[in-house]
């Protein structure tokens, strides 16, 4: 029994270490949200009080606290302060993704896209690609209004604007979003029905341009957690070793 309990503890400590290592690895990833491994105890069922038989990983939960704001020289770097996500459309799979990484630029066709080529969406329902008029490219002096209006100077010096406004998306339970990599999330039933709105309305945050939201990883806290997880791993490994030594002693007695 103690062998399996120790093995369960080793597995739990490994999950904790893996989660912490991923957080540390993404400390410089814009829009990244750190995760925390959470555990529950296992008990032997049956009549009367249950005997403890180890531990298991209940879930690895994401924590969506605000990251720090870093100013940049790119007018199409957007940082959300408060709740909400940017909506981006992936042209390879037609999927809609949600992200806090606001690093964008204008592509050759005038669309505002991220480094993956995903188009930034806006409009009342969040399904309209944000695009500058192709005949006015390249644009300069891009500005973002508080209501999500994006304007610029066209190639002939005239003012140009994107017809649809930048909007944000939010969910009743953001912890129910499914990570998709590249600081993107996918909507799931557990997250609830998406809410679309202009920045600063309802419970949606504001958007700054010329800035990016840094990872919300607290490096010091993660390093401390790594030490604790290593200690837990070692302690559980010792219970396995002790169990093995006891078994060898019993065999020798026989």
N, C-alpha and C positions, 0 to 999 in steps of 0.2 A: 504493500500500500504506500509506504513512504517513498518508494522509488517513483511511482506514478505521480505522487504529489510533487516531488522535487522536479520531475520532468515538466509538469504543468507550469511550475514556477519559472523554470528556465525558458519555456516557450513564451510566457507572458513578458518576462524581462527582455527577451529578444524582440518582441513586438514593440515594446517601449523604446528600446534602443533604435530600432529601424525608424520609428516615427520621429524620434528626436533627431536622428541623423539627417532625415529628409528636411526637417525644419531648418537645421543648421546649414545644409547645402543650399537652401533657397533664401538665405538671409539678405541677399542682394537682388532678388527677383522682384521687379515692380509688380504690385498688385497681389502678391502671394499672401495667403492666409495660413497661419500655422495650425497644426492639428495636435490633438492630445489623445493618447491611448487611455482607455478607461476599462477598469477590471471589476469582476464580480467573483465572489467565492462560490465554490462548488461544495454541495453537501450530499451525503448519502441518504437517499429517500427511505421511506418505510415508516413503521410505527415508532412513536416516541421521538426524542431529540435526534436530529440528523448529525452524523459525524462529518467533520470537514474532510474533504478529499481533494483540495487544491484550489486553483484559481483559473479563470479563463478571461479572454479579452472580450468584453461586451461590445465595444465599438471603438472606432477611431474617429472622434468628433472634430469638426473644423470650427475654429473660433474666428469670427469675422470682425474682430475689433479694428478700429481705425489704425492705419499705418501712418507714419510720418509723411510730410509733404516736402518734396524736393523740387526746387525751381530749376528750369532748363531754358535753353535758348530756342526751343522749337515751339512755335505758336500752336501746333497741333498736338502737343502733349497735354492731355486732359487729366486732371486729378479730381476724384470725387471726395468731398468732405461731408461725411454723413452716410446715410443709407443709400443703396441702389447699385445698379450695375449698368455698364454699357452693353448694348446688344450688337452682336456682330454676326454676319451671315457668311457661312463658308461656301464658296462656289463649287468646291469639289464634291460635297455631299449634300448641299442645300440645307444643312442644319443651322439652327439658330443657337448661338452660344452666348453666355453671359460672362463678363469679365470686369475686373477692377483695374486691369492694366490699360492705361489710356495713351499708350505710345502709338500715334497715328501719323500718316503722311498722305499726300495726294499722289495717286497713280497717274499713268499716262492718259487715262480717260477721264480724269477729274474726280474719280471716286475717292473718298476718304477711307483708307484701309490701314490695317495694322501690319506687323512684320510677316504675318502668315498670309497676307493677301485677303484676309477676311474684311468684308465691307462693313463700315459703321452704319447702323440703322437709326432712323428717327421717325418723325411724324407721329400723329395722334395714337396710332396703333403699333408703332415701333417696327413697321415692316417696310419703310421707305429708305432705300440707300441714299446716303448723303453725298451729293455730287455737284461740283462746280461745273458751269457751262464749259464744254470741251473747247468751244471757239474762243474762250477767254484765258486759256492756259498759256504760260504759267501764271499763277496768281501770287500775290504778295500781300504783306500787311494783313494777315488773317486775324480776325477778332471774334471772340465768342461773347454774345450777350447773356445776361443773367437768365433770360427766358429760353435760351438754347438757340438763338439766332446766330448763324455763322455768316460773316461777311468778309470781303477781301477786295483788293484792287486787281482788276483784270490786266491783261497784257497791254491794253491801250490806255491804262490809267483810270478807267471808269470803275465805279463801285459795282461789285457783283455780289450776289448772295445766293445761298442755297435755299431753294423753295421750302423744303421740309426743315423743321427745327430738330435740334438734338433733344432726344428724350432719354429718360432713364427707366429701368425696370427694377421692380422689387417683388419680394415674395413674403407671404405670411410667416414661413419658416425657412430661412436661408440655410439652416443646417441640413435641410433635406435635399439641397442641390447635390448633383453628382459631379465630382471632379472629372475633367476630361483632358487634363494636361495643358501645358502652355498657359497656365493661369486662367483657363476657361472652365465654366461649369455648364451643365445641362439641366434643364428643368425636369423635375420628376413629380409624380402625384404627392409625394411626401412634402414637397416644398410648398404646395398650394397653388392657387391661381395667380398668374403673373399680373402685376399692376403696372401700367405704363403712365408716365406723366412727365411734365416739364420739370427741370431741376428746380429745387426749392419749393415745390408744391407738395401738399400732403405730408407724408413722412419721408419724402425723397430729399437727398442731400443736394448741396450746390456743386457746381463744376467750375474749377479754375483752369484756365489755359496757360500754357507755358510752365506747367508743373506736372509732376507724377507722384502717385502714392507709393511709398516704399513698402517693403514687406513689413508685416506686423510682428515679425519674430523678435523676441527679446533674447539676444545672444547669450547674455549672462545667465538668464534663467534656464535656457536650454542646456548650457554647459553644466549647470548644477544638476539638472534632471538626468543628464547623461551619466554623471558620477553616481547618482542614486541607482539608476538602472544597472550600471555595471556592478555595484555592490550587491544588488538583489540577485543578479545573475550568478555571481560568485557564491553567495550564501546558499542558493538553491542547488547549485552544482555540488556543494559540499554535502548536502543531504543525500544526494545520489551516491557520492563516494562513500559516505558513512554506511548507507544501506548495503552497498556492495561488500564492504569490509565485514559487516555483521553477517552477511550471508556466507562469506568465505569461512568465517570463524565457526558458524554452525555446521557447515559441511565438514570442516576439519575435526570437530568434536565427534560427529557421527563416524 
